[in-house]
Amino acid sequence: MSNTKSIAPALTYSHQNRLMLSINSENPSTLSIASRCQHALADIPVRDVSAADALQALQQAYQDGYEQHAANEFELQGIAIAGHGDPLLALATVTELMQRFKAIRHGVPVTLLSYGLVAPEQAESICQQLTDSGVEALEIFFPAANPPTYQTEVKPLIGDFSAVCHFITTAVSHELRVTALVPESAPAKSEIRQLAQALGATTKLV
């Protein structure tokens, strides 16, 4: 589906056959991950929502016919958690939501969009919690192949370039499918993609 439809106020919307869900407002950078990836509604702040609120929004999307927008099941891309805030900063809500969602909708792929700005000492625990809760994939904003450029592009409020690289390799080791989101406008796209692939991620231009 090429258009974007509001499903519930500032909670979920569909984009490219995938439901997008924003659950918190806390962000490790000066701009939201969704706005940098050019997703609609990205600049609308959301209140922090509970797992129950988020689950209700997802259920409403299905009741409103989300699945009918695709010609077949292979066109449906499942759900993605992103939006104004980074979902890794609301991990307890994410894991509770996924446990409840997976219990009623089996086989729906789940992706988290994130900056991956995770402290190295927390990476193992976070990745284990994600896999245990049923998250299958991560999309990490990855606009640079060196620390100075990363600092300029992301302006992180927490963490740094090395933390992102460490988190990617940790996620891959936990068998999470990691995609590095590389901006079309990046002047060194080939170098960025080579580094991402060396870390174990696939790449996608955004």
N, CA, C and O of each residue as an XYZ file, in Angstrom:
824
protein
N       0.852     -1.183      0.000
C       0.000      0.000      0.000
C       0.885      1.230      0.000
O       1.763      1.358      0.854
N       0.673      2.127     -0.933
C       1.571      3.268     -1.065
C       1.140      4.450     -0.212
O       1.979      5.264      0.173
N      -0.164      4.566      0.097
C      -0.609      5.703      0.889
C      -0.454      5.430      2.376
O      -0.161      4.311      2.797
N      -0.658      6.476      3.153
C      -0.537      6.361      4.601
C      -1.888      6.644      5.227
O      -2.526      7.640      4.886
N      -2.329      5.811      6.114
C      -3.640      5.941      6.736
C      -3.491      6.027      8.246
O      -2.807      5.208      8.861
N      -4.131      7.015      8.834
C      -4.124      7.118     10.286
C      -5.068      6.072     10.853
O      -6.233      5.996     10.465
N      -4.555      5.268     11.775
C      -5.349      4.197     12.369
C      -5.876      4.611     13.737
O      -7.053      4.414     14.040
N      -5.028      5.170     14.539
C      -5.415      5.659     15.858
C      -4.550      6.877     16.141
O      -3.387      6.908     15.738
N      -5.087      7.879     16.822
C      -4.351      9.140     16.996
C      -2.937      8.951     17.534
O      -2.751      8.506     18.666
N      -1.952      9.287     16.723
C      -0.532      9.288     17.109
C      -0.034      7.933     17.593
O       0.993      7.857     18.266
N      -0.755      6.857     17.256
C      -0.318      5.549     17.706
C       0.159      4.675     16.560
O       1.315      4.253     16.533
N      -0.725      4.406     15.619
C      -0.337      3.500     14.550
C      -0.729      4.069     13.200
O      -1.668      4.858     13.094
N      -0.016      3.669     12.188
C      -0.382      3.991     10.822
C       0.277      2.975      9.909
O       1.219      2.287     10.302
N      -0.217      2.889      8.713
C       0.327      1.919      7.776
C       1.205      2.629      6.765
O       0.893      3.737      6.329
N       2.282      2.001      6.399
C       3.245      2.584      5.473
C       3.945      1.444      4.751
O       4.612      0.615      5.370
N       3.785      1.413      3.433
C       4.412      0.363      2.640
C       4.046     -1.025      3.174
O       4.912     -1.872      3.393
N       2.743     -1.233      3.375
C       2.210     -2.524      3.826
C       2.696     -2.934      5.210
O       2.705     -4.121      5.537
N       3.092     -1.987      6.006
C       3.559     -2.314      7.361
C       2.928     -1.349      8.345
O       2.920     -0.138      8.124
N       2.402     -1.886      9.425
C       1.850     -1.030     10.468
C       2.985     -0.427     11.279
O       3.884     -1.136     11.730
N       2.937      0.881     11.459
C       3.954      1.567     12.233
C       3.351      1.995     13.561
O       2.262      2.569     13.605
N       4.058      1.714     14.626
C       3.546      1.980     15.967
C       4.551      2.809     16.747
O       5.730      2.462     16.824
N       4.083      3.901     17.321
C       4.928      4.720     18.182
C       4.411      4.607     19.607
O       3.227      4.819     19.869
N       5.307      4.271     20.522
C       4.852      4.000     21.888
C       5.448      4.927     22.937
O       4.990      4.928     24.080
N       6.441      5.704     22.584
C       7.038      6.578     23.598
C       7.615      7.825     22.956
O       7.740      7.901     21.734
N       7.961      8.787     23.768
C       8.454     10.061     23.269
C       9.939     10.269     23.538
O      10.519     11.251     23.076
N      10.556      9.362     24.276
C      11.972      9.531     24.605
C      12.835      9.149     23.410
O      12.591      8.136     22.755
N      13.833      9.960     23.135
C      14.622      9.780     21.919
C      16.105     10.050     22.218
O      16.416     11.017     22.913
N      17.020      9.222     21.711
C      18.437      9.440     21.999
C      19.121     10.424     21.053
O      20.329     10.640     21.149
N      18.359     11.014     20.148
C      18.917     11.959     19.193
C      18.031     13.196     19.152
O      16.982     13.241     19.794
N      18.456     14.188     18.398
C      17.686     15.425     18.332
C      16.482     15.313     17.407
O      15.571     16.138     17.483
N      16.458     14.301     16.528
C      15.323     14.065     15.645
C      14.887     12.617     15.752
O      15.690     11.743     16.079
N      13.620     12.364     15.479
C      13.106     11.003     15.568
C      13.664     10.133     14.452
O      14.001     10.617     13.372
N      13.753      8.848     14.733
C      14.224      7.899     13.728
C      13.285      7.878     12.524
O      13.738      7.755     11.387
N      11.989      7.998     12.766
C      11.036      7.944     11.669
C      11.161      9.162     10.758
O      11.023      9.039      9.540
N      11.421     10.339     11.337
C      11.559     11.520     10.499
C      12.805     11.431      9.625
O      12.796     11.889      8.483
N      13.857     10.854     10.145
C      15.081     10.700      9.359
C      14.903      9.668      8.248
O      15.605      9.702      7.237
N      13.957      8.752      8.448
C      13.685      7.740      7.425
C      12.485      8.116      6.575
O      12.003      7.310      5.779
N      12.005      9.329      6.740
C      10.966      9.901      5.897
C       9.641      9.155      5.986
O       8.951      8.999      4.979
N       9.275      8.692      7.184
C       7.968      8.086      7.372
C       6.970      9.162      7.769
O       7.321     10.116      8.465
N       5.751      9.013      7.334
C       4.718      9.993      7.637
C       4.432     10.052      9.139
O       4.677      9.092      9.869
N       3.915     11.181      9.578
C       3.559     11.416     10.980
C       4.752     11.390     11.922
O       4.585     11.385     13.142
N       5.955     11.374     11.359
C       7.140     11.201     12.187
C       7.355     12.365     13.142
O       7.921     12.190     14.221
N       6.902     13.561     12.746
C       7.187     14.721     13.588
C       6.049     15.037     14.555
O       6.030     16.107     15.164
N       5.100     14.111     14.699
C       4.022     14.308     15.662
C       4.390     13.620     16.967
O       4.406     12.391     17.022
N       4.684     14.372     18.015
C       5.041     13.734     19.282
C       3.882     12.906     19.826
O       2.716     13.247     19.628
N       4.207     11.842     20.496
C       3.168     11.013     21.106
C       3.403     10.951     22.601
O       4.529     11.057     23.088
N       2.309     10.776     23.307
C       2.441     10.518     24.742
C       2.941      9.090     24.923
O       2.721      8.244     24.056
N       3.592      8.822     26.008
C       3.982      7.441     26.290
C       2.718      6.624     26.507
O       1.823      7.034     27.246
N       2.650      5.470     25.861
C       1.455      4.641     25.974
C       1.802      3.315     26.619
O       2.945      2.862     26.564
N       0.818      2.706     27.222
C       1.023      1.412     27.856
C       0.971      0.311     26.810
O       0.536      0.530     25.679
N       1.422     -0.878     27.202
C       1.327     -2.025     26.306
C      -0.124     -2.309     25.959
O      -0.427     -2.703     24.833
N      -1.033     -2.112     26.925
C      -2.455     -2.348     26.674
C      -2.997     -1.371     25.634
O      -3.762     -1.764     24.753
N      -2.599     -0.086     25.733
C      -3.019      0.911     24.746
C      -2.514      0.538     23.350
O      -3.259      0.589     22.371
N      -1.243      0.163     23.281
C      -0.633     -0.173     21.998
C      -1.287     -1.405     21.395
O      -1.543     -1.451     20.192
N      -1.555     -2.399     22.224
C      -2.197     -3.610     21.740
C      -3.597     -3.306     21.216
O      -4.017     -3.852     20.195
N      -4.308     -2.444     21.910
C      -5.645     -2.061     21.459
C      -5.581     -1.374     20.096
O      -6.420     -1.621     19.229
N      -4.576     -0.507     19.910
C      -4.427      0.181     18.626
C      -4.123     -0.807     17.506
O      -4.669     -0.691     16.409
N      -3.259     -1.772     17.777
C      -2.940     -2.781     16.772
C      -4.159     -3.632     16.439
O      -4.431     -3.909     15.271
N      -4.880     -4.041     17.456
C      -6.083     -4.830     17.236
C      -7.102     -4.047     16.413
O      -7.767     -4.607     15.541
N      -7.220     -2.756     16.692
C      -8.156     -1.925     15.938
C      -7.754     -1.844     14.473
O      -8.608     -1.847     13.586
N      -6.444     -1.771     14.223
C      -5.962     -1.724     12.848
C      -6.362     -2.980     12.085
O      -6.780     -2.902     10.931
N      -6.235     -4.122     12.718
C      -6.645     -5.371     12.076
C      -8.160     -5.404     11.878
O      -8.642     -5.848     10.836
N      -8.903     -4.939     12.868
C     -10.358     -4.914     12.738
C     -10.810     -3.969     11.637
O     -11.841     -4.190     11.002
N     -10.027     -2.905     11.412
C     -10.363     -1.945     10.364
C      -9.939     -2.409      8.979
O     -10.132     -1.692      7.997
N      -9.365     -3.602      8.893
C      -9.069     -4.164      7.576
C      -7.642     -4.011      7.101
O      -7.393     -4.017      5.896
N      -6.698     -3.875      8.015
C      -5.294     -3.755      7.610
C      -4.886     -4.865      6.646
O      -4.219     -4.603      5.645
N      -5.279     -6.092      6.939
C      -4.860     -7.235      6.131
C      -5.464     -7.200      4.728
O      -4.920     -7.812      3.808
N      -6.562     -6.503      4.557
C      -7.226     -6.473      3.266
C      -6.529     -5.556      2.265
O      -6.881     -5.554      1.085
N      -5.552     -4.782      2.715
C      -4.855     -3.869      1.816
C      -3.825     -4.583      0.947
O      -3.304     -4.000     -0.003
N      -3.534     -5.820      1.264
C      -2.538     -6.565      0.495
C      -3.224     -7.645     -0.343
O      -4.245     -8.202      0.060
N      -2.655     -7.929     -1.501
C      -3.218     -8.947     -2.380
C      -3.025    -10.339     -1.799
O      -3.849    -11.227     -2.017
N      -1.945    -10.527     -1.064
C      -1.708    -11.821     -0.433
C      -0.878    -11.611      0.821
O      -0.381    -10.513      1.070
N      -0.729    -12.666      1.609
C      -0.062    -12.535      2.901
C       1.393    -12.114      2.783
O       1.946    -11.521      3.709
N       2.025    -12.420      1.633
C       3.434    -12.103      1.477
C       3.676    -10.615      1.260
O       4.803    -10.140      1.395
N       2.608     -9.872      0.921
C       2.741     -8.429      0.775
C       2.681     -7.717      2.126
O       3.137     -6.581      2.254
N       2.125     -8.378      3.115
C       2.048     -7.766      4.435
C       3.401     -7.837      5.124
O       4.025     -8.897      5.181
N       3.845     -6.715      5.639
C       5.175     -6.639      6.245
C       5.116     -6.651      7.769
O       6.104     -6.334      8.431
N       3.964     -7.013      8.324
C       3.859     -7.100      9.773
C       3.775     -5.737     10.416
O       3.187     -4.811      9.856
N       4.363     -5.612     11.596
C       4.317     -4.346     12.310
C       5.736     -3.869     12.589
O       6.662     -4.669     12.729
N       5.885     -2.569     12.665
C       7.171     -1.966     13.015
C       6.933     -0.995     14.159
O       5.954     -0.249     14.150
N       7.809     -1.001     15.126
C       7.708     -0.081     16.260
C       8.779      0.985     16.085
O       9.974      0.692     16.078
N       8.335      2.210     15.947
C       9.265      3.315     15.689
C       8.602      4.596     16.134
O       8.076      4.681     17.243
N       8.627      5.608     15.257
C       7.914      6.838     15.529
C       8.758      7.895     16.191
O       9.966      7.976     15.966
N       8.116      8.708     17.010
C       8.792      9.866     17.581
C       9.878      9.463     18.568
O      10.911     10.127     18.653
N       9.660      8.389     19.309
C      10.640      7.948     20.289
C      11.283      6.635     19.894
O      10.722      5.878     19.102
N      12.460      6.359     20.443
C      13.163      5.114     20.151
C      12.590      3.996     21.020
O      12.577      4.121     22.244
N      12.117      2.908     20.415
C      11.490      1.841     21.206
C      12.433      1.168     22.190
O      11.972      0.612     23.187
N      13.741      1.201     21.943
C      14.667      0.581     22.882
C      14.725      1.334     24.204
O      15.239      0.813     25.194
N      14.202      2.554     24.226
C      14.139      3.323     25.466
C      12.817      3.094     26.195
O      12.544      3.714     27.222
N      12.007      2.199     25.650
C      10.766      1.792     26.319
C      10.687      0.274     26.264
O       9.663     -0.296     25.889
N      11.775     -0.363     26.640
C      11.915     -1.802     26.439
C      10.867     -2.606     27.207
O      10.354     -3.599     26.691
N      10.547     -2.195     28.419
C       9.555     -2.936     29.194
C       8.199     -2.933     28.487
O       7.506     -3.950     28.459
N       7.831     -1.797     27.923
C       6.571     -1.714     27.184
C       6.624     -2.570     25.930
O       5.662     -3.263     25.601
N       7.753     -2.520     25.228
C       7.909     -3.314     24.006
C       7.767     -4.801     24.299
O       7.021     -5.501     23.615
N       8.471     -5.281     25.301
C       8.445     -6.715     25.575
C       7.064     -7.166     26.044
O       6.594     -8.235     25.653
N       6.417     -6.359     26.878
C       5.063     -6.730     27.310
C       4.102     -6.733     26.131
O       3.278     -7.638     25.996
N       4.208     -5.720     25.278
C       3.346     -5.655     24.097
C       3.546     -6.864     23.200
O       2.576     -7.469     22.743
N       4.797     -7.219     22.947
C       5.069     -8.323     22.039
C       4.580     -9.655     22.594
O       4.050    -10.481     21.851
N       4.754     -9.863     23.868
C       4.279    -11.105     24.474
C       2.771    -11.230     24.334
O       2.259    -12.314     24.058
N       2.061    -10.128     24.523
C       0.604    -10.156     24.418
C       0.157    -10.233     22.959
O      -0.800    -10.936     22.636
N       0.848     -9.511     22.084
C       0.485     -9.512     20.669
C       0.734    -10.874     20.036
O      -0.116    -11.381     19.303
N       1.888    -11.470     20.309
C       2.235    -12.757     19.718
C       1.306    -13.872     20.208
O       1.110    -14.870     19.515
N       0.740    -13.701     21.400
C      -0.149    -14.723     21.937
C      -1.465    -14.792     21.168
O      -2.133    -15.826     21.170
N      -1.840    -13.692     20.509
C      -3.115    -13.675     19.785
C      -2.946    -13.607     18.280
O      -3.887    -13.907     17.545
N      -1.753    -13.216     17.795
C      -1.517    -13.160     16.351
C      -0.177    -13.832     16.053
O       0.882    -13.206     16.103
N      -0.257    -15.100     15.748
C       0.942    -15.888     15.514
C       1.509    -15.603     14.118
O       0.767    -15.423     13.152
N       2.821    -15.570     14.043
C       3.471    -15.483     12.742
C       3.582    -14.100     12.141
O       4.097    -13.961     11.031
N       3.118    -13.068     12.835
C       3.231    -11.708     12.302
C       4.638    -11.192     12.569
O       5.050    -11.123     13.726
N       5.388    -10.828     11.527
C       6.754    -10.340     11.757
C       6.768     -8.989     12.461
O       5.931     -8.125     12.198
N       7.731     -8.827     13.357
C       7.842     -7.592     14.133
C       9.242     -7.019     13.974
O      10.235     -7.724     14.154
N       9.315     -5.736     13.633
C      10.582     -5.036     13.449
C      10.626     -3.812     14.352
O       9.622     -3.118     14.512
N      11.783     -3.547     14.939
C      11.998     -2.316     15.686
C      12.912     -1.398     14.881
O      13.969     -1.818     14.413
N      12.494     -0.131     14.723
C      13.351      0.890     14.126
C      14.012      1.657     15.254
O      13.332      2.146     16.156
N      15.338      1.768     15.211
C      16.053      2.341     16.347
C      17.360      2.972     15.888
O      17.856      2.698     14.795
N      17.900      3.818     16.746
C      19.261      4.300     16.533
C      20.294      3.281     16.991
O      21.451      3.355     16.578
N      19.907      2.344     17.822
C      20.861      1.360     18.328
C      21.875      1.946     19.293
O      22.950      1.381     19.493
N      21.537      3.072     19.886
C      22.454      3.731     20.826
C      22.298      3.087     22.198
O      21.650      3.628     23.094
N      22.900      1.936     22.331
C      22.792      1.109     23.525
C      24.159      0.976     24.182
O      25.151      0.707     23.505
N      24.214      1.162     25.478
C      25.480      0.981     26.199
C      25.984     -0.442     25.995
O      25.207     -1.387     26.125
N      27.257     -0.618     25.680
C      27.781     -1.961     25.405
C      27.477     -2.988     26.489
O      27.224     -4.154     26.185
N      27.500     -2.564     27.748
C      27.243     -3.509     28.834
C      25.770     -3.933     28.909
O      25.435     -4.880     29.620
N      24.904     -3.245     28.191
C      23.479     -3.588     28.192
C      23.047     -4.319     26.924
O      21.928     -4.827     26.857
N      23.910     -4.377     25.931
C      23.526     -4.903     24.619
C      23.062     -6.354     24.680
O      22.034     -6.704     24.099
N      23.817     -7.201     25.384
C      23.465     -8.625     25.468
C      22.082     -8.806     26.076
O      21.257     -9.546     25.540
N      21.828     -8.139     27.185
C      20.558     -8.275     27.879
C      19.399     -7.786     27.023
O      18.355     -8.433     26.949
N      19.586     -6.648     26.381
C      18.517     -6.087     25.553
C      18.201     -7.004     24.376
O      17.031     -7.249     24.084
N      19.211     -7.506     23.709
C      18.982     -8.390     22.564
C      18.291     -9.680     22.994
O      17.437    -10.199     22.276
N      18.660    -10.193     24.160
C      18.019    -11.403     24.647
C      16.541    -11.147     24.965
O      15.682    -11.978     24.671
N      16.260    -10.000     25.562
C      14.872     -9.661     25.859
C      14.053     -9.510     24.581
O      12.889     -9.908     24.535
N      14.653     -8.942     23.558
C      13.947     -8.773     22.288
C      13.614    -10.111     21.656
O      12.483    -10.340     21.227
N      14.593    -10.989     21.599
C      14.342    -12.298     20.985
C      13.350    -13.105     21.810
O      12.488    -13.782     21.249
N      13.458    -13.043     23.126
C      12.535    -13.781     23.995
C      11.097    -13.303     23.822
O      10.159    -14.088     23.958
N      10.922    -12.021     23.524
C       9.570    -11.470     23.406
C       8.982    -11.644     22.014
O       7.799    -11.377     21.806
N       9.789    -12.086     21.061
C       9.265    -12.360     19.728
C       9.594    -11.337     18.670
O       9.057    -11.404     17.564
N      10.461    -10.394     18.975
C      10.931     -9.465     17.947
C      11.914    -10.204     17.038
O      12.837    -10.860     17.519
N      11.713    -10.094     15.733
C      12.574    -10.821     14.802
C      13.639     -9.956     14.130
O      14.690    -10.460     13.732
N      13.369     -8.654     14.004
C      14.252     -7.836     13.174
C      14.438     -6.443     13.754
O      13.579     -5.917     14.461
N      15.579     -5.871     13.434
C      15.896     -4.493     13.803
C      16.283     -3.723     12.557
O      16.957     -4.255     11.674
N      15.861     -2.477     12.484
C      16.346     -1.564     11.454
C      17.040     -0.425     12.178
O      16.416      0.317     12.936
N      18.333     -0.294     11.938
C      19.168      0.664     12.668
C      19.593      1.793     11.736
O      20.154      1.548     10.668
N      19.323      3.023     12.143
C      19.751      4.171     11.355
C      21.265      4.246     11.379
O      21.869      4.349     12.447
N      21.884      4.195     10.201
C      23.337      4.053     10.114
C      23.855      4.967      8.997
O      24.097      4.508      7.881
N      24.025      6.265      9.298
C      24.320      7.237      8.251
C      25.791      7.536      8.023
O      26.126      8.421      7.235
N      26.684      6.806      8.706
C      28.102      7.156      8.610
C      28.973      5.930      8.831
O      28.546      4.934      9.417
N      30.213      6.030      8.342
C      31.170      4.931      8.492
C      32.317      5.293      9.407
O      33.297      4.554      9.493
N      32.211      6.437     10.105
C      33.269      6.840     11.033
C      32.661      7.702     12.138
O      31.604      8.303     11.944
N      33.318      7.765     13.290
C      32.744      8.488     14.439
C      32.458      9.970     14.204
O      31.381     10.427     14.586
N      33.365     10.751     13.593
C      33.059     12.182     13.449
C      31.820     12.449     12.596
O      30.993     13.295     12.937
N      31.700     11.722     11.487
C      30.532     11.932     10.625
C      29.258     11.481     11.321
O      28.218     12.128     11.200
N      29.336     10.370     12.049
C      28.172      9.896     12.785
C      27.724     10.939     13.802
O      26.532     11.211     13.936
N      28.678     11.517     14.515
C      28.349     12.533     15.516
C      27.636     13.712     14.862
O      26.686     14.255     15.426
N      28.088     14.105     13.684
C      27.487     15.234     12.979
C      26.087     14.909     12.482
O      25.174     15.728     12.588
N      25.924     13.707     11.941
C      24.647     13.329     11.339
C      23.571     13.005     12.365
O      22.408     13.359     12.173
N      23.940     12.342     13.443
C      22.951     11.870     14.408
C      22.797     12.816     15.593
O      21.705     12.960     16.144
N      23.888     13.454     15.977
C      23.887     14.309     17.174
C      23.322     13.541     18.368
O      22.332     13.968     18.963
N      23.932     12.427     18.719
C      23.374     11.588     19.783
C      23.389     12.285     21.137
O      24.326     13.006     21.478
N      22.343     12.052     21.884
C      22.256     12.552     23.251
C      22.824     11.544     24.232
O      23.251     11.899     25.330
N      22.826     10.269     23.819
C      23.449      9.203     24.600
C      24.197      8.299     23.631
O      23.837      8.227     22.456
N      25.219      7.616     24.096
C      25.926      6.678     23.247
C      26.739      7.342     22.157
O      26.799      8.567     22.061
N      27.371      6.502     21.328
C      28.200      7.009     20.253
C      28.313      5.953     19.152
O      27.657      4.913     19.203
N      29.141      6.232     18.173
C      29.288      5.371     17.001
C      29.728      3.960     17.375
O      29.211      2.985     16.831
N      30.670      3.846     18.291
C      31.164      2.521     18.672
C      30.066      1.709     19.350
O      30.005      0.490     19.190
N      29.198      2.381     20.108
C      28.103      1.686     20.776
C      27.133      1.106     19.758
O      26.642     -0.010     19.929
N      26.854      1.862     18.698
C      25.954      1.379     17.649
C      26.551      0.156     16.964
O      25.862     -0.844     16.761
N      27.825      0.235     16.611
C      28.486     -0.896     15.957
C      28.461     -2.137     16.845
O      28.215     -3.247     16.372
N      28.715     -1.939     18.121
C      28.697     -3.066     19.061
C      27.295     -3.660     19.163
O      27.136     -4.880     19.212
N      26.291     -2.806     19.195
C      24.921     -3.293     19.309
C      24.523     -4.100     18.074
O      23.849     -5.123     18.194
N      24.933     -3.651     16.903
C      24.612     -4.391     15.674
C      25.208     -5.793     15.719
O      24.515     -6.772     15.438
N      26.481     -5.896     16.067
C      27.108     -7.220     16.100
C      26.480     -8.107     17.177
O      26.340     -9.314     16.985
N      26.104     -7.512     18.301
C      25.452     -8.278     19.362
C      24.093     -8.784     18.905
O      23.746     -9.941     19.142
N      23.322     -7.917     18.248
C      22.009     -8.316     17.749
C      22.123     -9.443     16.732
O      21.336    -10.389     16.756
N      23.090     -9.344     15.850
C      23.304    -10.394     14.853
C      23.652    -11.707     15.534
O      23.181    -12.766     15.119
N      24.470    -11.648     16.574
C      24.852    -12.869     17.291
C      23.659    -13.515     17.988
O      23.676    -14.711     18.277
N      22.613    -12.713     18.260
C      21.387    -13.241     18.855
C      20.367    -13.643     17.790
O      19.202    -13.899     18.094
N      20.822    -13.693     16.548
C      20.013    -14.122     15.408
C      18.846    -13.188     15.121
O      17.829    -13.605     14.566
N      18.995    -11.929     15.500
C      18.071    -10.905     15.054
C      18.493    -10.472     13.649
O      19.684    -10.307     13.384
N      17.535    -10.290     12.759
C      17.848     -9.802     11.418
C      18.047     -8.288     11.514
O      17.125     -7.554     11.870
N      19.235     -7.840     11.199
C      19.554     -6.418     11.332
C      19.727     -5.798      9.955
O      20.494     -6.286      9.125
N      19.002     -4.719      9.732
C      19.141     -3.944      8.503
C      19.651     -2.555      8.867
O      19.060     -1.874      9.705
N      20.730     -2.140      8.247
C      21.254     -0.792      8.443
C      20.569      0.137      7.446
O      20.612     -0.088      6.237
N      19.937      1.185      7.974
C      19.242      2.155      7.136
C      20.233      3.248      6.733
O      20.672      4.045      7.561
N      20.567      3.267      5.469
C      21.582      4.191      4.951
C      20.886      5.303      4.162
O      20.172      5.007      3.204
N      21.071      6.568      4.535
C      20.413      7.661      3.818
C      20.862      7.751      2.366
O      22.045      7.617      2.054
N      19.896      7.978      1.491
C      20.210      8.189      0.074
C      21.181      9.347     -0.107
O      22.000      9.349     -1.026
N      21.079     10.328      0.778
C      21.887     11.536      0.640
C      23.306     11.391      1.186
O      24.120     12.300      1.026
N      23.611     10.272      1.822
C      24.939     10.093      2.417
C      26.014     10.123      1.332
O      25.886      9.417      0.332
N      27.069     10.922      1.502
C      28.104     11.039      0.462
C      29.000      9.813      0.341
O      29.684      9.649     -0.669
N      29.007      8.958      1.344
C      29.898      7.786      1.318
C      29.083      6.508      1.486
O      29.392      5.663      2.327
N      28.042      6.382      0.675
C      27.128      5.243      0.826
C      27.841      3.903      0.703
O      27.541      2.972      1.451
N      28.775      3.796     -0.225
C      29.439      2.504     -0.424
C      30.250      2.103      0.806
O      30.246      0.936      1.195
N      30.950      3.071      1.426
C      31.727      2.779      2.628
C      30.820      2.397      3.795
O      31.136      1.493      4.568
N      29.694      3.092      3.913
C      28.753      2.797      4.993
C      28.192      1.393      4.825
O      28.114      0.628      5.786
N      27.807      1.063      3.611
C      27.227     -0.253      3.356
C      28.256     -1.359      3.582
O      27.920     -2.424      4.101
N      29.484     -1.116      3.200
C      30.536     -2.113      3.422
C      30.747     -2.363      4.911
O      30.892     -3.508      5.339
N      30.764     -1.288      5.697
C      30.941     -1.439      7.140
C      29.754     -2.181      7.746
O      29.938     -3.102      8.542
N      28.552     -1.790      7.379
C      27.361     -2.450      7.915
C      27.379     -3.940      7.614
O      27.066     -4.754      8.482
N      27.739     -4.296      6.405
C      27.798     -5.702      6.025
C      28.909     -6.435      6.785
O      28.762     -7.609      7.123
N      30.014     -5.743      7.050
C      31.079     -6.353      7.840
C      30.630     -6.636      9.268
O      31.104     -7.577      9.905
N      29.709     -5.810      9.762
C      29.173     -6.002     11.118
C      28.098     -7.093     11.150
O      27.669     -7.515     12.224
N      27.667     -7.546      9.974
C      26.690     -8.618      9.901
C      25.300     -8.199      9.487
O      24.385     -9.022      9.460
N      25.125     -6.911      9.157
C      23.805     -6.391      8.790
C      23.635     -6.372      7.284
O      24.612     -6.307      6.539
N      22.391     -6.430      6.841
C      22.077     -6.086      5.475
C      21.863     -4.567      5.434
O      21.853     -3.920      6.481
N      21.696     -4.002      4.256
C      21.532     -2.551      4.158
C      20.318     -2.197      3.312
O      19.899     -2.961      2.442
N      19.767     -1.029      3.586
C      18.651     -0.516      2.807
C      18.782      0.997      2.720
O      18.998      1.665      3.731
N      18.650      1.536      1.519
C      18.702      2.973      1.342
C      17.352      3.583      1.734
O      16.298      3.046      1.394
N      17.397      4.703      2.448
C      16.184      5.374      2.882
C      16.239      6.859      2.508
O      15.300      7.602      2.791
